[in-house]
Amino acid sequence: MKIKFKRTNCGAAVLAAILCMVIQVLVTMCRDGGNLHFESVFFMMNYLDGRPLLNQIMDPGLNDWGFYQAREFSYLFDAIDAHVVAFLLSKHIVWFHSLCSILLCGVMIFIQHYFSRRFFPAVPGMAVTLMSVFFVLSAGVAAPEYFRCAKFLTAAGLWGACFASFAMFRFGGWKSKTALIVSLLVMTLSDRQGFFFTAAMCGTAGVLLLFMDHYGFSQILCRRGRQVILTAFGVTVFGIINNLLLTPLMIKCVNGYIPDFSYQKGVSLQPGNLTDGFLFLTGNAGNWFSNYTGDLKIAAVSGVLLFLGMALELWREHRKGMRRSVCVTVLWGCAVTAMILCGALMASRHPMIMAPGVVYGTYAVNFMVISLFLAAFTAAGAGKRFCMILICLLAAGIILRLGGEFAGEKFNPGDDFFTGYNSGQYVLKSVLRDPGFDEKKYCLPRRMELFLEFYRKNILTKK
């Protein structure tokens, strides 16, 4: 099937982005202004301590408890969020949701919606719109809490990189190459996961080029493929230099210390971690349809069925002699392998990501970006039947997600509610809305007490 290069109305993508941002705002409002993530307590106080901005963002010792990851670019956005939240709290308005993550989500939806309609015109517009809403309602994206936006920055860069690399393969041109470089740089500077997927994109393009050469694709396509490889490789090398030399030098110049590299070096991949990576990918794929799938293994079965459905469609295309099925199959194979390996490495370095309260968090947002892009790419040449199945699956996922949102547990003051951090959110927000509220009769976690002390001393006095 020949994919046509078709222009579409930019206004439709803007409306989709606005709709999705409004959905996030409404979800946060329904959740009583969201929650303050337990990690955010400390780095928010760091961003509000009165030091110069550059000193604040070039300080992984405080922003990441010394776990240096060369993602200082994302700290800039975290600092902006901290000041926005603090300003609202000074007015007794509780809004614990990252403003930057909401805006970045709008950027992601615009990229996804506009370029899906432009590059994949055979995919029905309804499927593209449902895919946008499905993405923004997923558990990792729509979680109403104030937390870091590193994964959202990475995801925005990843959406751009996916479409830019596709455009380089299909159409070439300096615009596509520039977009790919910028997207990969945003990914690499935002998070270690972004650096990993930049390197994975380089390897994937290399594997794809081997198959294209074997199956006799045109030399023009192969030449463009080599440009993708060289671009991704160049950004990967820059990421290594930035991680080892440039950012440590800046931290040394600004704050007077060299970051500790032990967190990066302490990765020991074990066979069991590969199982963790497989469960992390497939469990999240199954759980994207609802954030109330309590059993990871049950969710993993659903995820496996989804991926098998894609494989079945590609096998059907292959039987029909469609050469594009080779490219799409290679992309799916490399992507799934990379995502499993990424999950395994994360589980090896930080086993907590497999915990029930973490496994469905923002760590999997970039996995979802890759999967949705490839789902749209698959649907572009799969025919009406596959597109209708995709529309039904997306609609079902949205309904289940909304059903889970409205069926969420409500606060019951008669419960033993104040025994843990998450259960203390009600008291915390009551104090922030009403300074006269007496929280001393409740047993709040120590970090919440520290935050309230900081709030009264540094935020209330500046309103």
DOSE-397688 format. One record per residue (C-alpha): residue in one letter; x, y, z; chain; residue number from 1. Coordinates in Angstrom, 1 decimal. Layout:
% residues N
resn/c1/c2/c3/chain/resi
a/X/Y/Z/A/NUM
...
//
This chain:
% residues 463
resn/c1/c2/c3/chain/resi
m/0.0/0.0/0.0/A/1
k/1.3/3.5/-0.9/A/2
i/1.0/5.9/2.0/A/3
k/0.0/9.3/0.6/A/4
f/1.5/12.6/2.0/A/5
k/-1.6/14.5/2.9/A/6
r/-2.1/17.9/4.5/A/7
t/-4.8/18.2/7.2/A/8
n/-6.3/21.0/9.1/A/9
c/-4.0/22.1/11.9/A/10
g/-7.0/23.5/13.8/A/11
a/-8.3/19.9/14.4/A/12
a/-5.1/19.0/16.1/A/13
v/-5.2/22.1/18.2/A/14
l/-8.8/21.3/19.3/A/15
a/-7.7/17.8/20.2/A/16
a/-4.8/19.1/22.3/A/17
i/-7.1/21.6/24.1/A/18
l/-9.7/18.9/24.7/A/19
c/-7.1/16.5/26.2/A/20
m/-5.7/19.3/28.5/A/21
v/-9.2/20.1/29.7/A/22
i/-9.8/16.5/30.5/A/23
q/-6.7/16.4/32.7/A/24
v/-7.9/19.6/34.5/A/25
l/-11.3/18.1/35.0/A/26
v/-9.9/14.8/36.4/A/27
t/-7.7/16.8/38.8/A/28
m/-10.7/18.8/39.9/A/29
c/-12.8/15.6/40.5/A/30
r/-9.9/14.3/42.6/A/31
d/-10.1/17.3/45.0/A/32
g/-7.1/19.1/43.4/A/33
g/-4.9/16.1/43.1/A/34
n/-2.2/14.7/45.5/A/35
l/1.2/15.8/46.5/A/36
h/3.6/12.9/45.6/A/37
f/5.8/11.8/48.5/A/38
e/9.0/12.6/46.5/A/39
s/7.8/16.0/45.5/A/40
v/7.7/17.2/49.1/A/41
f/11.5/17.5/49.2/A/42
f/12.4/18.7/45.7/A/43
m/9.6/21.3/45.8/A/44
m/11.2/22.7/49.0/A/45
n/14.6/22.8/47.2/A/46
y/13.1/24.8/44.3/A/47
l/11.7/27.3/46.7/A/48
d/14.7/27.8/49.0/A/49
g/15.6/31.2/47.5/A/50
r/18.8/30.2/45.7/A/51
p/19.5/31.3/42.1/A/52
l/17.6/29.2/39.6/A/53
l/20.8/27.8/38.0/A/54
n/22.0/26.5/41.4/A/55
q/18.7/24.8/42.0/A/56
i/18.5/22.9/38.7/A/57
m/22.1/21.9/38.6/A/58
d/21.9/20.1/42.0/A/59
p/21.1/16.4/41.6/A/60
g/22.3/15.9/45.2/A/61
l/19.0/17.5/46.3/A/62
n/16.7/17.0/43.4/A/63
d/17.4/13.3/43.1/A/64
w/19.0/12.5/46.5/A/65
g/22.4/12.1/44.8/A/66
f/21.1/9.6/42.2/A/67
y/22.7/11.5/39.3/A/68
q/21.0/10.8/35.9/A/69
a/22.0/13.7/33.7/A/70
r/18.4/15.0/33.4/A/71
e/19.0/18.6/34.6/A/72
f/17.0/19.9/31.7/A/73
s/13.8/18.4/33.3/A/74
y/14.6/20.1/36.6/A/75
l/14.0/23.5/34.9/A/76
f/10.4/22.5/34.3/A/77
d/10.1/21.0/37.8/A/78
a/11.2/24.4/39.2/A/79
i/8.6/26.2/37.2/A/80
d/5.9/23.8/38.5/A/81
a/7.1/24.3/42.1/A/82
h/6.6/28.1/41.8/A/83
v/3.2/27.7/40.2/A/84
v/2.0/25.3/42.9/A/85
a/3.5/27.6/45.6/A/86
f/1.7/30.7/44.2/A/87
l/-1.6/28.9/44.2/A/88
l/-1.0/27.6/47.8/A/89
s/-0.3/31.1/48.9/A/90
k/-3.9/31.9/47.8/A/91
h/-5.2/28.8/49.6/A/92
i/-5.8/27.1/46.3/A/93
v/-4.8/23.4/46.3/A/94
w/-3.6/22.3/42.9/A/95
f/-1.3/19.3/43.0/A/96
h/-0.8/18.6/39.3/A/97
s/2.2/19.6/37.3/A/98
l/1.2/22.5/35.0/A/99
c/4.2/21.7/32.7/A/100
s/3.0/18.0/32.4/A/101
i/-0.5/19.2/31.3/A/102
l/1.0/21.6/28.7/A/103
l/3.4/18.9/27.5/A/104
c/0.5/16.5/27.2/A/105
g/-1.1/19.1/24.9/A/106
v/2.0/19.2/22.9/A/107
m/2.1/15.4/22.6/A/108
i/-1.5/15.2/21.6/A/109
f/-1.0/17.9/18.9/A/110
i/2.0/16.0/17.5/A/111
q/0.2/12.7/17.6/A/112
h/-3.0/13.9/16.2/A/113
y/-1.6/16.2/13.5/A/114
f/1.0/13.8/12.1/A/115
s/-1.1/10.7/12.4/A/116
r/-3.7/12.4/10.1/A/117
r/-1.0/13.7/7.9/A/118
f/1.2/10.6/7.4/A/119
f/-1.5/7.9/7.9/A/120
p/-4.5/9.2/6.0/A/121
a/-5.9/5.7/5.7/A/122
v/-6.5/5.6/9.5/A/123
p/-10.0/6.9/10.2/A/124
g/-10.2/10.3/11.9/A/125
m/-12.3/8.8/14.7/A/126
a/-9.5/6.3/15.5/A/127
v/-6.9/9.1/15.7/A/128
t/-9.1/11.2/18.1/A/129
l/-9.9/8.2/20.2/A/130
m/-6.2/7.4/20.4/A/131
s/-5.6/10.9/21.7/A/132
v/-8.2/10.6/24.4/A/133
f/-7.2/7.1/25.2/A/134
f/-3.6/8.3/25.8/A/135
v/-4.5/11.2/28.0/A/136
l/-6.9/9.1/30.1/A/137
s/-4.4/6.3/30.7/A/138
a/-3.3/5.7/34.3/A/139
g/0.2/6.9/33.9/A/140
v/-0.7/10.1/32.0/A/141
a/-3.9/11.2/33.9/A/142
a/-2.7/10.5/37.4/A/143
p/-3.8/13.6/39.3/A/144
e/-0.7/14.3/41.4/A/145
y/2.1/16.8/41.5/A/146
f/5.3/15.0/40.4/A/147
r/8.2/15.3/38.1/A/148
c/7.7/16.0/34.4/A/149
a/10.8/14.2/33.1/A/150
k/8.9/11.3/31.6/A/151
f/6.5/13.7/29.9/A/152
l/9.3/15.7/28.4/A/153
t/10.8/12.4/27.2/A/154
a/7.5/11.3/25.8/A/155
a/7.0/14.6/23.9/A/156
g/10.4/14.1/22.3/A/157
l/9.6/10.5/21.6/A/158
w/6.4/11.3/19.8/A/159
g/8.4/13.8/17.7/A/160
a/11.2/11.4/17.1/A/161
c/8.8/8.6/15.9/A/162
f/7.2/10.8/13.3/A/163
a/10.4/12.6/12.3/A/164
s/12.2/9.3/11.7/A/165
f/9.2/8.1/9.6/A/166
a/9.3/11.3/7.6/A/167
m/13.0/10.9/7.0/A/168
f/12.5/7.4/5.7/A/169
r/9.5/8.3/3.5/A/170
f/10.2/11.8/2.3/A/171
g/13.7/13.0/3.4/A/172
g/14.5/16.7/3.6/A/173
w/16.2/18.9/6.1/A/174
k/13.0/19.7/8.0/A/175
s/12.6/16.0/9.0/A/176
k/16.3/15.7/10.0/A/177
t/16.1/18.9/12.1/A/178
a/13.0/17.7/13.8/A/179
l/14.6/14.4/14.5/A/180
i/17.7/16.0/16.0/A/181
v/15.7/18.3/18.2/A/182
s/13.4/15.5/19.4/A/183
l/16.2/13.2/20.2/A/184
l/18.1/15.9/22.1/A/185
v/14.9/16.6/24.2/A/186
m/14.7/12.9/25.0/A/187
t/18.3/12.5/25.9/A/188
l/18.6/15.6/28.1/A/189
s/15.3/14.9/29.9/A/190
d/15.8/11.5/31.3/A/191
r/18.0/8.4/31.2/A/192
q/15.0/6.5/29.7/A/193
g/15.2/9.1/26.8/A/194
f/18.9/8.3/26.3/A/195
f/18.1/4.6/26.2/A/196
f/15.4/5.0/23.6/A/197
t/17.6/7.2/21.5/A/198
a/20.2/4.5/21.4/A/199
a/17.4/1.9/20.7/A/200
m/16.2/4.0/17.8/A/201
c/19.7/3.9/16.3/A/202
g/19.8/0.1/16.6/A/203
t/16.3/-0.3/15.3/A/204
a/17.0/1.8/12.2/A/205
g/20.1/-0.4/11.6/A/206
v/18.2/-3.6/11.8/A/207
l/15.4/-2.2/9.6/A/208
l/18.0/-1.2/7.1/A/209
l/19.4/-4.7/6.9/A/210
f/15.9/-6.1/6.1/A/211
m/15.2/-3.4/3.6/A/212
d/18.4/-4.2/1.8/A/213
h/17.6/-7.9/1.9/A/214
y/14.1/-7.4/0.4/A/215
g/15.3/-5.1/-2.3/A/216
f/13.9/-1.8/-1.2/A/217
s/15.0/1.3/-3.2/A/218
q/18.4/2.8/-2.7/A/219
i/16.8/6.1/-1.8/A/220
l/15.0/4.6/1.1/A/221
c/18.2/2.9/2.3/A/222
r/20.2/6.1/2.0/A/223
r/17.6/7.9/4.1/A/224
g/17.7/5.0/6.6/A/225
r/21.5/5.5/7.0/A/226
q/20.8/9.2/7.7/A/227
v/18.4/8.2/10.5/A/228
i/21.1/5.8/11.9/A/229
l/23.8/8.5/11.8/A/230
t/21.6/11.1/13.4/A/231
a/20.5/8.9/16.3/A/232
f/24.1/7.7/16.7/A/233
g/25.4/11.2/16.9/A/234
v/22.8/12.2/19.5/A/235
t/23.6/9.0/21.5/A/236
v/27.3/9.9/21.5/A/237
f/26.5/13.5/22.6/A/238
g/24.4/12.0/25.4/A/239
i/27.3/10.0/26.6/A/240
i/29.6/13.0/26.5/A/241
n/27.0/15.2/28.3/A/242
n/26.5/12.5/31.0/A/243
l/30.2/12.0/31.7/A/244
l/31.7/15.4/31.1/A/245
l/29.5/18.4/30.2/A/246
t/26.8/18.2/33.0/A/247
p/29.3/17.2/35.8/A/248
l/31.5/20.1/34.8/A/249
m/28.5/22.5/35.0/A/250
i/27.5/21.1/38.4/A/251
k/31.0/21.5/39.6/A/252
c/31.2/25.1/38.3/A/253
v/27.8/26.1/39.7/A/254
n/27.5/24.1/43.0/A/255
g/31.1/23.1/43.7/A/256
y/30.8/19.2/43.6/A/257
i/31.1/16.4/41.2/A/258
p/27.9/14.2/41.1/A/259
d/28.1/10.6/42.3/A/260
f/28.0/8.1/39.4/A/261
s/27.3/5.0/41.6/A/262
y/23.6/4.9/40.7/A/263
q/24.4/4.6/37.1/A/264
k/27.1/2.0/37.7/A/265
g/25.1/-0.1/40.1/A/266
v/23.1/-2.0/37.4/A/267
s/23.5/-5.8/37.6/A/268
l/21.0/-7.4/35.1/A/269
q/19.8/-10.8/36.4/A/270
p/17.7/-13.4/34.6/A/271
g/14.8/-12.6/36.8/A/272
n/14.9/-9.0/35.7/A/273
l/14.0/-10.1/32.1/A/274
t/10.8/-11.6/33.5/A/275
d/10.2/-8.3/35.3/A/276
g/10.7/-6.4/32.0/A/277
f/8.3/-8.7/30.2/A/278
l/5.6/-8.2/33.0/A/279
f/6.3/-4.5/33.1/A/280
l/5.6/-4.1/29.4/A/281
t/2.7/-6.5/29.0/A/282
g/1.1/-5.6/32.3/A/283
n/1.1/-2.0/31.5/A/284
a/-0.2/-2.7/28.0/A/285
g/-3.2/-4.6/29.5/A/286
n/-3.7/-2.0/32.2/A/287
w/-3.8/1.0/29.8/A/288
f/-7.5/0.2/29.5/A/289
s/-8.2/0.8/33.2/A/290
n/-6.1/1.8/36.2/A/291
y/-7.9/-0.7/38.5/A/292
t/-6.3/-3.9/37.2/A/293
g/-5.0/-5.1/40.6/A/294
d/-3.2/-8.3/39.5/A/295
l/-0.1/-7.6/37.3/A/296
k/-0.2/-11.1/35.8/A/297
i/-3.8/-10.8/34.7/A/298
a/-3.0/-7.5/33.1/A/299
a/0.0/-9.1/31.4/A/300
v/-2.2/-11.7/29.8/A/301
s/-4.4/-8.9/28.4/A/302
g/-1.3/-7.2/27.1/A/303
v/0.0/-10.3/25.4/A/304
l/-3.3/-10.8/23.7/A/305
l/-3.1/-7.2/22.3/A/306
f/0.4/-7.8/20.9/A/307
l/-0.6/-11.2/19.5/A/308
g/-3.5/-9.4/17.7/A/309
m/-1.0/-7.1/16.1/A/310
a/1.2/-10.0/15.1/A/311
l/-1.8/-11.8/13.6/A/312
e/-2.7/-8.8/11.4/A/313
l/0.9/-8.5/10.2/A/314
w/0.9/-12.2/9.4/A/315
r/-2.2/-11.7/7.3/A/316
e/-0.6/-8.9/5.4/A/317
h/2.5/-11.0/4.8/A/318
r/0.4/-13.8/3.4/A/319
k/-1.0/-11.2/1.0/A/320
g/2.5/-10.3/-0.2/A/321
m/2.5/-6.8/1.2/A/322
r/6.1/-5.8/1.6/A/323
r/5.3/-3.1/4.2/A/324
s/4.5/-6.0/6.6/A/325
v/8.2/-6.8/6.8/A/326
c/9.1/-3.3/7.9/A/327
v/6.3/-3.0/10.4/A/328
t/7.1/-6.5/11.8/A/329
v/10.8/-5.5/12.3/A/330
l/9.7/-2.3/14.0/A/331
w/7.4/-4.1/16.4/A/332
g/10.0/-6.8/17.1/A/333
c/12.7/-4.2/17.9/A/334
a/10.4/-2.0/19.9/A/335
v/9.1/-4.8/22.0/A/336
t/12.6/-6.1/22.6/A/337
a/13.8/-2.6/23.6/A/338
m/10.9/-2.0/25.9/A/339
i/11.4/-5.3/27.7/A/340
l/15.1/-4.6/28.1/A/341
c/14.3/-1.1/29.4/A/342
g/11.9/-2.5/31.9/A/343
a/14.5/-5.1/33.0/A/344
l/17.2/-2.5/33.4/A/345
m/14.9/-0.3/35.5/A/346
a/13.8/-3.2/37.6/A/347
s/17.5/-4.2/38.1/A/348
r/18.5/-0.7/39.2/A/349
h/15.3/0.2/41.0/A/350
p/13.3/-2.9/42.0/A/351
m/10.5/-0.6/43.5/A/352
i/9.1/0.0/40.0/A/353
m/7.5/-3.4/40.2/A/354
a/5.6/-2.5/43.3/A/355
p/1.8/-2.2/42.9/A/356
g/1.7/1.5/43.5/A/357
v/4.5/2.2/41.0/A/358
v/4.4/-0.3/38.2/A/359
y/1.5/1.5/36.4/A/360
g/3.0/5.0/36.9/A/361
t/4.8/7.4/34.6/A/362
y/7.7/4.9/33.9/A/363
a/5.5/3.3/31.2/A/364
v/4.3/6.5/29.5/A/365
n/7.0/6.2/26.8/A/366
f/6.2/2.6/26.3/A/367
m/2.7/3.7/25.4/A/368
v/3.9/6.3/23.0/A/369
i/5.9/3.7/21.0/A/370
s/3.0/1.2/21.1/A/371
l/0.4/3.8/19.9/A/372
f/2.6/5.0/17.1/A/373
l/3.2/1.5/15.8/A/374
a/-0.5/0.7/16.2/A/375
a/-1.3/3.7/13.9/A/376
f/1.4/2.6/11.5/A/377
t/0.0/-0.9/11.4/A/378
a/-3.6/0.4/10.9/A/379
a/-2.4/2.6/8.0/A/380
g/-2.2/-0.4/5.7/A/381
a/-4.4/-3.0/7.4/A/382
g/-7.8/-2.3/5.9/A/383
k/-11.2/-1.3/7.4/A/384
r/-11.7/-4.4/9.5/A/385
f/-8.6/-3.8/11.6/A/386
c/-9.4/-0.1/11.9/A/387
m/-12.8/-0.9/13.2/A/388
i/-11.4/-3.4/15.7/A/389
l/-8.9/-0.6/16.8/A/390
i/-11.7/1.9/17.2/A/391
c/-13.7/-0.6/19.3/A/392
l/-10.7/-1.3/21.5/A/393
l/-10.0/2.3/22.1/A/394
a/-13.6/3.1/22.9/A/395
a/-13.7/0.2/25.3/A/396
g/-10.5/1.4/27.0/A/397
i/-11.9/5.0/27.4/A/398
i/-15.2/3.7/28.8/A/399
l/-13.4/1.4/31.3/A/400
r/-11.0/4.2/32.3/A/401
l/-13.9/6.6/32.9/A/402
g/-15.8/3.9/34.8/A/403
g/-12.8/3.4/37.0/A/404
e/-12.5/7.1/37.6/A/405
f/-16.1/7.5/38.7/A/406
a/-16.0/4.3/40.8/A/407
g/-12.9/5.5/42.7/A/408
e/-12.9/5.2/46.4/A/409
k/-14.1/8.2/48.3/A/410
f/-12.7/9.5/51.6/A/411
n/-14.4/8.0/54.6/A/412
p/-13.5/9.8/57.9/A/413
g/-14.5/6.7/59.8/A/414
d/-11.7/4.6/58.3/A/415
d/-8.2/4.2/59.7/A/416
f/-7.3/6.8/57.0/A/417
f/-4.3/8.5/58.5/A/418
t/-1.9/5.6/58.8/A/419
g/0.1/6.2/55.6/A/420
y/1.3/9.0/53.4/A/421
n/-1.4/8.7/50.7/A/422
s/-4.1/8.6/53.4/A/423
g/-2.8/11.8/54.8/A/424
q/-3.6/13.8/51.7/A/425
y/-7.0/14.9/53.0/A/426
v/-5.6/16.4/56.1/A/427
l/-2.7/18.1/54.2/A/428
k/-5.2/19.7/51.8/A/429
s/-7.5/20.7/54.6/A/430
v/-4.6/22.6/56.3/A/431
l/-3.5/24.2/53.1/A/432
r/-7.1/25.5/52.4/A/433
d/-7.7/26.5/56.0/A/434
p/-4.7/27.6/58.1/A/435
g/-6.9/27.3/61.2/A/436
f/-7.4/23.6/60.6/A/437
d/-5.8/21.6/63.5/A/438
e/-3.7/18.8/62.1/A/439
k/-2.1/17.9/65.3/A/440
k/-4.8/15.5/66.3/A/441
y/-3.9/13.4/63.3/A/442
c/-0.8/11.2/62.8/A/443
l/0.8/12.7/59.7/A/444
p/4.0/11.3/58.1/A/445
r/7.1/13.3/59.0/A/446
r/7.6/14.6/55.5/A/447
m/4.1/16.1/55.5/A/448
e/4.9/17.8/58.8/A/449
l/8.1/19.2/57.3/A/450
f/6.2/20.4/54.3/A/451
l/3.6/22.2/56.4/A/452
e/6.4/23.9/58.4/A/453
f/8.0/25.0/55.2/A/454
y/4.6/26.2/53.8/A/455
r/3.9/28.3/56.9/A/456
k/7.4/29.8/57.0/A/457
n/8.1/30.4/53.3/A/458
i/4.9/30.4/51.3/A/459
l/2.2/32.0/53.4/A/460
t/4.5/34.9/54.2/A/461
k/4.9/35.7/50.5/A/462
k/1.3/35.8/49.5/A/463
//
